[in-house]
């Protein structure tokens, strides 16, 4: 979605109000959780739906 919107990680970080390192963790899929308020803001800034940027991956235990 960032590429579609021609937005850099730095620009998204500033507009969402979270640190570049935290946004990078989210982008790389290394985050274990995300606040709904953060997800909502990201979706507002990118003009998208949560399903456009999230993917469910089942972890075998």
MITIRO-842010 format. One record per atom (N, C-alpha, C, CB): atom name; residue number from 1; y, x, z; residue in one letter. Coordinates in nm, 4 decimals. Glycine has a CB too. Layout:
N
senu a=CA	k=NUM	yy=Y	xx=X	zz=Z	r=a $
...
% end
This chain:
61
senu a=N	k=1	yy=-0.1197	xx=0.0830	zz=0.0000	r=x $
senu a=CA	k=1	yy=0.0000	xx=0.0000	zz=0.0000	r=x $
senu a=C	k=1	yy=0.1256	xx=0.0871	zz=0.0000	r=x $
senu a=CB	k=1	yy=0.0001	xx=-0.0942	zz=0.1215	r=x $
senu a=N	k=2	yy=0.1173	xx=0.2011	zz=0.0691	r=x $
senu a=CA	k=2	yy=0.2333	xx=0.2904	zz=0.0697	r=x $
senu a=C	k=2	yy=0.2641	xx=0.3393	zz=-0.0716	r=x $
senu a=CB	k=2	yy=0.2087	xx=0.4103	zz=0.1633	r=x $
senu a=N	k=3	yy=0.1608	xx=0.3740	zz=-0.1461	r=x $
senu a=CA	k=3	yy=0.1811	xx=0.4219	zz=-0.2832	r=x $
senu a=C	k=3	yy=0.2383	xx=0.3110	zz=-0.3708	r=x $
senu a=CB	k=3	yy=0.0485	xx=0.4736	zz=-0.3428	r=x $
senu a=N	k=4	yy=0.1867	xx=0.1891	zz=-0.3538	r=x $
senu a=CA	k=4	yy=0.2386	xx=0.0759	zz=-0.4314	r=x $
senu a=C	k=4	yy=0.3861	xx=0.0522	zz=-0.4031	r=x $
senu a=CB	k=4	yy=0.1590	xx=-0.0508	zz=-0.4006	r=x $
senu a=N	k=5	yy=0.4261	xx=0.0743	zz=-0.2789	r=x $
senu a=CA	k=5	yy=0.5653	xx=0.0521	zz=-0.2382	r=x $
senu a=C	k=5	yy=0.6500	xx=0.1780	zz=-0.2553	r=x $
senu a=CB	k=5	yy=0.5709	xx=0.0054	zz=-0.0928	r=x $
senu a=N	k=6	yy=0.5861	xx=0.2861	zz=-0.3031	r=x $
senu a=CA	k=6	yy=0.6542	xx=0.4156	zz=-0.3219	r=x $
senu a=C	k=6	yy=0.7242	xx=0.4590	zz=-0.1934	r=x $
senu a=CB	k=6	yy=0.7568	xx=0.4069	zz=-0.4377	r=x $
senu a=N	k=7	yy=0.6473	xx=0.4544	zz=-0.0833	r=x $
senu a=CA	k=7	yy=0.7014	xx=0.4867	zz=0.0480	r=x $
senu a=C	k=7	yy=0.6248	xx=0.6046	zz=0.1062	r=x $
senu a=CB	k=7	yy=0.6944	xx=0.3643	zz=0.1428	r=x $
senu a=N	k=8	yy=0.6965	xx=0.6987	zz=0.1615	r=x $
senu a=CA	k=8	yy=0.6329	xx=0.8156	zz=0.2234	r=x $
senu a=C	k=8	yy=0.5912	xx=0.7827	zz=0.3663	r=x $
senu a=CB	k=8	yy=0.7284	xx=0.9377	zz=0.2218	r=x $
senu a=N	k=9	yy=0.5055	xx=0.8677	zz=0.4211	r=x $
senu a=CA	k=9	yy=0.4617	xx=0.8518	zz=0.5591	r=x $
senu a=C	k=9	yy=0.5819	xx=0.8635	zz=0.6524	r=x $
senu a=CB	k=9	yy=0.3538	xx=0.9571	zz=0.5951	r=x $
senu a=N	k=10	yy=0.6724	xx=0.9560	zz=0.6216	r=x $
senu a=CA	k=10	yy=0.7932	xx=0.9728	zz=0.7041	r=x $
senu a=C	k=10	yy=0.8788	xx=0.8466	zz=0.7031	r=x $
senu a=CB	k=10	yy=0.8760	xx=1.0925	zz=0.6543	r=x $
senu a=N	k=11	yy=0.8982	xx=0.7886	zz=0.5857	r=x $
senu a=CA	k=11	yy=0.9799	xx=0.6683	zz=0.5743	r=x $
senu a=C	k=11	yy=0.9167	xx=0.5515	zz=0.6485	r=x $
senu a=CB	k=11	yy=1.0007	xx=0.6319	zz=0.4278	r=x $
senu a=N	k=12	yy=0.7850	xx=0.5345	zz=0.6322	r=x $
senu a=CA	k=12	yy=0.7158	xx=0.4258	zz=0.7025	r=x $
senu a=C	k=12	yy=0.7244	xx=0.4462	zz=0.8529	r=x $
senu a=CB	k=12	yy=0.5682	xx=0.4172	zz=0.6584	r=x $
senu a=N	k=13	yy=0.7060	xx=0.5689	zz=0.8974	r=x $
senu a=CA	k=13	yy=0.7143	xx=0.6009	zz=1.0401	r=x $
senu a=C	k=13	yy=0.8499	xx=0.5598	zz=1.0972	r=x $
senu a=CB	k=13	yy=0.6905	xx=0.7512	zz=1.0629	r=x $
senu a=N	k=14	yy=0.9566	xx=0.5925	zz=1.0259	r=x $
senu a=CA	k=14	yy=1.0911	xx=0.5572	zz=1.0714	r=x $
senu a=C	k=14	yy=1.1118	xx=0.4071	zz=1.0750	r=x $
senu a=CB	k=14	yy=1.1954	xx=0.6210	zz=0.9820	r=x $
senu a=N	k=15	yy=1.0661	xx=0.3372	zz=0.9710	r=x $
senu a=CA	k=15	yy=1.0877	xx=0.1927	zz=0.9621	r=x $
senu a=C	k=15	yy=1.0032	xx=0.1150	zz=1.0625	r=x $
senu a=CB	k=15	yy=1.0572	xx=0.1443	zz=0.8217	r=x $
senu a=N	k=16	yy=0.8834	xx=0.1666	zz=1.0933	r=x $
senu a=CA	k=16	yy=0.7951	xx=0.0983	zz=1.1876	r=x $
senu a=C	k=16	yy=0.8313	xx=0.1328	zz=1.3318	r=x $
senu a=CB	k=16	yy=0.6490	xx=0.1350	zz=1.1598	r=x $
senu a=N	k=17	yy=0.8836	xx=0.2530	zz=1.3513	r=x $
senu a=CA	k=17	yy=0.9224	xx=0.2942	zz=1.4859	r=x $
senu a=C	k=17	yy=0.8092	xx=0.3578	zz=1.5639	r=x $
senu a=CB	k=17	yy=0.9745	xx=0.1768	zz=1.5616	r=x $
senu a=N	k=18	yy=0.7148	xx=0.4227	zz=1.4952	r=x $
senu a=CA	k=18	yy=0.6108	xx=0.4981	zz=1.5638	r=x $
senu a=C	k=18	yy=0.6147	xx=0.6421	zz=1.5131	r=x $
senu a=CB	k=18	yy=0.4696	xx=0.4339	zz=1.5412	r=x $
senu a=N	k=19	yy=0.5586	xx=0.7312	zz=1.5924	r=x $
senu a=CA	k=19	yy=0.5649	xx=0.8721	zz=1.5561	r=x $
senu a=C	k=19	yy=0.4840	xx=0.8996	zz=1.4301	r=x $
senu a=CB	k=19	yy=0.5144	xx=0.9590	zz=1.6709	r=x $
senu a=N	k=20	yy=0.5225	xx=1.0043	zz=1.3623	r=x $
senu a=CA	k=20	yy=0.4533	xx=1.0460	zz=1.2414	r=x $
senu a=C	k=20	yy=0.3073	xx=1.0789	zz=1.2721	r=x $
senu a=CB	k=20	yy=0.5235	xx=1.1671	zz=1.1782	r=x $
senu a=N	k=21	yy=0.2823	xx=1.1427	zz=1.3862	r=x $
senu a=CA	k=21	yy=0.1445	xx=1.1789	zz=1.4213	r=x $
senu a=C	k=21	yy=0.0593	xx=1.0547	zz=1.4475	r=x $
senu a=CB	k=21	yy=0.1432	xx=1.2702	zz=1.5447	r=x $
senu a=N	k=22	yy=0.1146	xx=0.9539	zz=1.5149	r=x $
senu a=CA	k=22	yy=0.0385	xx=0.8305	zz=1.5395	r=x $
senu a=C	k=22	yy=0.0119	xx=0.7556	zz=1.4093	r=x $
senu a=CB	k=22	yy=0.1139	xx=0.7395	zz=1.6379	r=x $
senu a=N	k=23	yy=0.1096	xx=0.7526	zz=1.3208	r=x $
senu a=CA	k=23	yy=0.0910	xx=0.6866	zz=1.1925	r=x $
senu a=C	k=23	yy=-0.0135	xx=0.7602	zz=1.1089	r=x $
senu a=CB	k=23	yy=0.2241	xx=0.6783	zz=1.1166	r=x $
senu a=N	k=24	yy=-0.0141	xx=0.8910	zz=1.1168	r=x $
senu a=CA	k=24	yy=-0.1126	xx=0.9716	zz=1.0451	r=x $
senu a=C	k=24	yy=-0.2532	xx=0.9416	zz=1.0953	r=x $
senu a=CB	k=24	yy=-0.0815	xx=1.1211	zz=1.0605	r=x $
senu a=N	k=25	yy=-0.2686	xx=0.9257	zz=1.2255	r=x $
senu a=CA	k=25	yy=-0.3987	xx=0.8910	zz=1.2849	r=x $
senu a=C	k=25	yy=-0.4448	xx=0.7550	zz=1.2330	r=x $
senu a=CB	k=25	yy=-0.3902	xx=0.8895	zz=1.4406	r=x $
senu a=N	k=26	yy=-0.3526	xx=0.6609	zz=1.2239	r=x $
senu a=CA	k=26	yy=-0.3872	xx=0.5290	zz=1.1699	r=x $
senu a=C	k=26	yy=-0.4276	xx=0.5393	zz=1.0238	r=x $
senu a=CB	k=26	yy=-0.2694	xx=0.4318	zz=1.1852	r=x $
senu a=N	k=27	yy=-0.3521	xx=0.6167	zz=0.9476	r=x $
senu a=CA	k=27	yy=-0.3759	xx=0.6276	zz=0.8036	r=x $
senu a=C	k=27	yy=-0.5105	xx=0.6928	zz=0.7729	r=x $
senu a=CB	k=27	yy=-0.2639	xx=0.7072	zz=0.7379	r=x $
senu a=N	k=28	yy=-0.5486	xx=0.7907	zz=0.8510	r=x $
senu a=CA	k=28	yy=-0.6741	xx=0.8621	zz=0.8259	r=x $
senu a=C	k=28	yy=-0.7959	xx=0.7890	zz=0.8814	r=x $
senu a=CB	k=28	yy=-0.6672	xx=1.0005	zz=0.8858	r=x $
senu a=N	k=29	yy=-0.7736	xx=0.6793	zz=0.9522	r=x $
senu a=CA	k=29	yy=-0.8852	xx=0.6020	zz=1.0053	r=x $
senu a=C	k=29	yy=-0.9436	xx=0.6574	zz=1.1334	r=x $
senu a=CB	k=29	yy=-0.9918	xx=0.5934	zz=0.9039	r=x $
senu a=N	k=30	yy=-0.8713	xx=0.7467	zz=1.1991	r=x $
senu a=CA	k=30	yy=-0.9215	xx=0.8079	zz=1.3222	r=x $
senu a=C	k=30	yy=-0.8816	xx=0.7310	zz=1.4473	r=x $
senu a=CB	k=30	yy=-0.8718	xx=0.9495	zz=1.3329	r=x $
senu a=N	k=31	yy=-0.7988	xx=0.6294	zz=1.4311	r=x $
senu a=CA	k=31	yy=-0.7549	xx=0.5498	zz=1.5460	r=x $
senu a=C	k=31	yy=-0.8674	xx=0.4585	zz=1.5912	r=x $
senu a=CB	k=31	yy=-0.6290	xx=0.4672	zz=1.5113	r=x $
senu a=N	k=32	yy=-0.8786	xx=0.4404	zz=1.7203	r=x $
senu a=CA	k=32	yy=-0.9807	xx=0.3513	zz=1.7752	r=x $
senu a=C	k=32	yy=-0.9263	xx=0.2112	zz=1.7955	r=x $
senu a=CB	k=32	yy=-1.0337	xx=0.4059	zz=1.9071	r=x $
senu a=N	k=33	yy=-0.7936	xx=0.1978	zz=1.7942	r=x $
senu a=CA	k=33	yy=-0.7314	xx=0.0670	zz=1.8158	r=x $
senu a=C	k=33	yy=-0.5902	xx=0.0682	zz=1.7587	r=x $
senu a=CB	k=33	yy=-0.7289	xx=0.0306	zz=1.9669	r=x $
senu a=N	k=34	yy=-0.5365	xx=-0.0512	zz=1.7391	r=x $
senu a=CA	k=34	yy=-0.3973	xx=-0.0661	zz=1.6976	r=x $
senu a=C	k=34	yy=-0.3428	xx=-0.1915	zz=1.7646	r=x $
senu a=CB	k=34	yy=-0.3839	xx=-0.0743	zz=1.5409	r=x $
senu a=N	k=35	yy=-0.2214	xx=-0.1824	zz=1.8134	r=x $
senu a=CA	k=35	yy=-0.1578	xx=-0.3000	zz=1.8733	r=x $
senu a=C	k=35	yy=-0.1248	xx=-0.3990	zz=1.7631	r=x $
senu a=CB	k=35	yy=-0.0293	xx=-0.2609	zz=1.9529	r=x $
senu a=N	k=36	yy=-0.1402	xx=-0.5270	zz=1.7952	r=x $
senu a=CA	k=36	yy=-0.1059	xx=-0.6300	zz=1.6970	r=x $
senu a=C	k=36	yy=0.0404	xx=-0.6209	zz=1.6572	r=x $
senu a=CB	k=36	yy=-0.1365	xx=-0.7692	zz=1.7525	r=x $
senu a=N	k=37	yy=0.1268	xx=-0.5869	zz=1.7514	r=x $
senu a=CA	k=37	yy=0.2696	xx=-0.5765	zz=1.7200	r=x $
senu a=C	k=37	yy=0.2952	xx=-0.4634	zz=1.6203	r=x $
senu a=CB	k=37	yy=0.3515	xx=-0.5536	zz=1.8486	r=x $
senu a=N	k=38	yy=0.2217	xx=-0.3523	zz=1.6327	r=x $
senu a=CA	k=38	yy=0.2356	xx=-0.2413	zz=1.5385	r=x $
senu a=C	k=38	yy=0.1830	xx=-0.2822	zz=1.4017	r=x $
senu a=CB	k=38	yy=0.1608	xx=-0.1162	zz=1.5896	r=x $
senu a=N	k=39	yy=0.0677	xx=-0.3462	zz=1.3986	r=x $
senu a=CA	k=39	yy=0.0105	xx=-0.3948	zz=1.2729	r=x $
senu a=C	k=39	yy=0.1049	xx=-0.4933	zz=1.2052	r=x $
senu a=CB	k=39	yy=-0.1259	xx=-0.4609	zz=1.2977	r=x $
senu a=N	k=40	yy=0.1624	xx=-0.5820	zz=1.2839	r=x $
senu a=CA	k=40	yy=0.2563	xx=-0.6802	zz=1.2296	r=x $
senu a=C	k=40	yy=0.3772	xx=-0.6110	zz=1.1667	r=x $
senu a=CB	k=40	yy=0.3021	xx=-0.7772	zz=1.3398	r=x $
senu a=N	k=41	yy=0.4323	xx=-0.5122	zz=1.2348	r=x $
senu a=CA	k=41	yy=0.5491	xx=-0.4413	zz=1.1832	r=x $
senu a=C	k=41	yy=0.5155	xx=-0.3642	zz=1.0567	r=x $
senu a=CB	k=41	yy=0.6044	xx=-0.3465	zz=1.2887	r=x $
senu a=N	k=42	yy=0.4002	xx=-0.2984	zz=1.0541	r=x $
senu a=CA	k=42	yy=0.3573	xx=-0.2257	zz=0.9341	r=x $
senu a=C	k=42	yy=0.3464	xx=-0.3229	zz=0.8162	r=x $
senu a=CB	k=42	yy=0.2210	xx=-0.1536	zz=0.9586	r=x $
senu a=N	k=43	yy=0.2856	xx=-0.4381	zz=0.8412	r=x $
senu a=CA	k=43	yy=0.2703	xx=-0.5377	zz=0.7348	r=x $
senu a=C	k=43	yy=0.4059	xx=-0.5920	zz=0.6893	r=x $
senu a=CB	k=43	yy=0.1813	xx=-0.6530	zz=0.7826	r=x $
senu a=N	k=44	yy=0.4981	xx=-0.6106	zz=0.7815	r=x $
senu a=CA	k=44	yy=0.6321	xx=-0.6564	zz=0.7435	r=x $
senu a=C	k=44	yy=0.7008	xx=-0.5528	zz=0.6551	r=x $
senu a=CB	k=44	yy=0.7176	xx=-0.6846	zz=0.8691	r=x $
senu a=N	k=45	yy=0.6939	xx=-0.4254	zz=0.6954	r=x $
senu a=CA	k=45	yy=0.7606	xx=-0.3183	zz=0.6208	r=x $
senu a=C	k=45	yy=0.6979	xx=-0.3009	zz=0.4825	r=x $
senu a=CB	k=45	yy=0.7537	xx=-0.1859	zz=0.6991	r=x $
senu a=N	k=46	yy=0.5641	xx=-0.3087	zz=0.4751	r=x $
senu a=CA	k=46	yy=0.4943	xx=-0.2899	zz=0.3477	r=x $
senu a=C	k=46	yy=0.4801	xx=-0.4194	zz=0.2674	r=x $
senu a=CB	k=46	yy=0.3575	xx=-0.2314	zz=0.3730	r=x $
senu a=N	k=47	yy=0.5241	xx=-0.5314	zz=0.3255	r=x $
senu a=CA	k=47	yy=0.5138	xx=-0.6625	zz=0.2615	r=x $
senu a=C	k=47	yy=0.3705	xx=-0.6885	zz=0.2164	r=x $
senu a=CB	k=47	yy=0.6102	xx=-0.6723	zz=0.1418	r=x $
senu a=N	k=48	yy=0.2789	xx=-0.6855	zz=0.3144	r=x $
senu a=CA	k=48	yy=0.1374	xx=-0.7044	zz=0.2848	r=x $
senu a=C	k=48	yy=0.0706	xx=-0.7808	zz=0.3986	r=x $
senu a=CB	k=48	yy=0.0674	xx=-0.5685	zz=0.2622	r=x $
senu a=N	k=49	yy=-0.0571	xx=-0.8078	zz=0.3831	r=x $
senu a=CA	k=49	yy=-0.1385	xx=-0.8733	zz=0.4839	r=x $
senu a=C	k=49	yy=-0.2262	xx=-0.7685	zz=0.5518	r=x $
senu a=CB	k=49	yy=-0.2248	xx=-0.9866	zz=0.4213	r=x $
senu a=N	k=50	yy=-0.2706	xx=-0.7926	zz=0.6767	r=x $
senu a=CA	k=50	yy=-0.3556	xx=-0.6951	zz=0.7454	r=x $
senu a=C	k=50	yy=-0.4785	xx=-0.6547	zz=0.6633	r=x $
senu a=CB	k=50	yy=-0.4002	xx=-0.7514	zz=0.8787	r=x $
senu a=N	k=51	yy=-0.5386	xx=-0.7489	zz=0.5919	r=x $
senu a=CA	k=51	yy=-0.6560	xx=-0.7188	zz=0.5105	r=x $
senu a=C	k=51	yy=-0.6286	xx=-0.6232	zz=0.3959	r=x $
senu a=CB	k=51	yy=-0.7121	xx=-0.8448	zz=0.4560	r=x $
senu a=N	k=52	yy=-0.5020	xx=-0.6079	zz=0.3605	r=x $
senu a=CA	k=52	yy=-0.4652	xx=-0.5146	zz=0.2547	r=x $
senu a=C	k=52	yy=-0.4713	xx=-0.3695	zz=0.3015	r=x $
senu a=CB	k=52	yy=-0.3258	xx=-0.5463	zz=0.2037	r=x $
senu a=N	k=53	yy=-0.4627	xx=-0.3486	zz=0.4332	r=x $
senu a=CA	k=53	yy=-0.4576	xx=-0.2118	zz=0.4846	r=x $
senu a=C	k=53	yy=-0.5693	xx=-0.1780	zz=0.5833	r=x $
senu a=CB	k=53	yy=-0.3257	xx=-0.1886	zz=0.5504	r=x $
senu a=N	k=54	yy=-0.6467	xx=-0.2798	zz=0.6233	r=x $
senu a=CA	k=54	yy=-0.7569	xx=-0.2566	zz=0.7172	r=x $
senu a=C	k=54	yy=-0.8910	xx=-0.2780	zz=0.6486	r=x $
senu a=CB	k=54	yy=-0.7446	xx=-0.3493	zz=0.8396	r=x $
senu a=N	k=55	yy=-0.9905	xx=-0.2055	zz=0.6968	r=x $
senu a=CA	k=55	yy=-1.1257	xx=-0.2199	zz=0.6456	r=x $
senu a=C	k=55	yy=-1.2216	xx=-0.2216	zz=0.7641	r=x $
senu a=CB	k=55	yy=-1.1612	xx=-0.1052	zz=0.5458	r=x $
senu a=N	k=56	yy=-1.3155	xx=-0.3139	zz=0.7641	r=x $
senu a=CA	k=56	yy=-1.4161	xx=-0.3195	zz=0.8694	r=x $
senu a=C	k=56	yy=-1.5322	xx=-0.2280	zz=0.8317	r=x $
senu a=CB	k=56	yy=-1.4653	xx=-0.4655	zz=0.8922	r=x $
senu a=N	k=57	yy=-1.5648	xx=-0.1380	zz=0.9216	r=x $
senu a=CA	k=57	yy=-1.6782	xx=-0.0468	zz=0.8996	r=x $
senu a=C	k=57	yy=-1.7711	xx=-0.0624	zz=1.0195	r=x $
senu a=CB	k=57	yy=-1.6307	xx=0.1045	zz=0.8820	r=x $
senu a=N	k=58	yy=-1.8915	xx=-0.1068	zz=0.9935	r=x $
senu a=CA	k=58	yy=-1.9888	xx=-0.1252	zz=1.1003	r=x $
senu a=C	k=58	yy=-2.0433	xx=0.0110	zz=1.1431	r=x $
senu a=CB	k=58	yy=-2.1039	xx=-0.2189	zz=1.0548	r=x $
senu a=N	k=59	yy=-2.0429	xx=0.0344	zz=1.2727	r=x $
senu a=CA	k=59	yy=-2.0941	xx=0.1612	zz=1.3267	r=x $
senu a=C	k=59	yy=-2.2329	xx=0.1346	zz=1.3818	r=x $
senu a=CB	k=59	yy=-1.9990	xx=0.2203	zz=1.4381	r=x $
senu a=N	k=60	yy=-2.3308	xx=0.2058	zz=1.3302	r=x $
senu a=CA	k=60	yy=-2.4676	xx=0.1921	zz=1.3802	r=x $
senu a=C	k=60	yy=-2.4818	xx=0.2636	zz=1.5118	r=x $
senu a=CB	k=60	yy=-2.5689	xx=0.2464	zz=1.2794	r=x $
senu a=N	k=61	yy=-2.5360	xx=0.1928	zz=1.6101	r=x $
senu a=CA	k=61	yy=-2.5526	xx=0.2525	zz=1.7427	r=x $
senu a=C	k=61	yy=-2.6963	xx=0.2705	zz=1.7764	r=x $
senu a=CB	k=61	yy=-2.4866	xx=0.1690	zz=1.8480	r=x $
% end
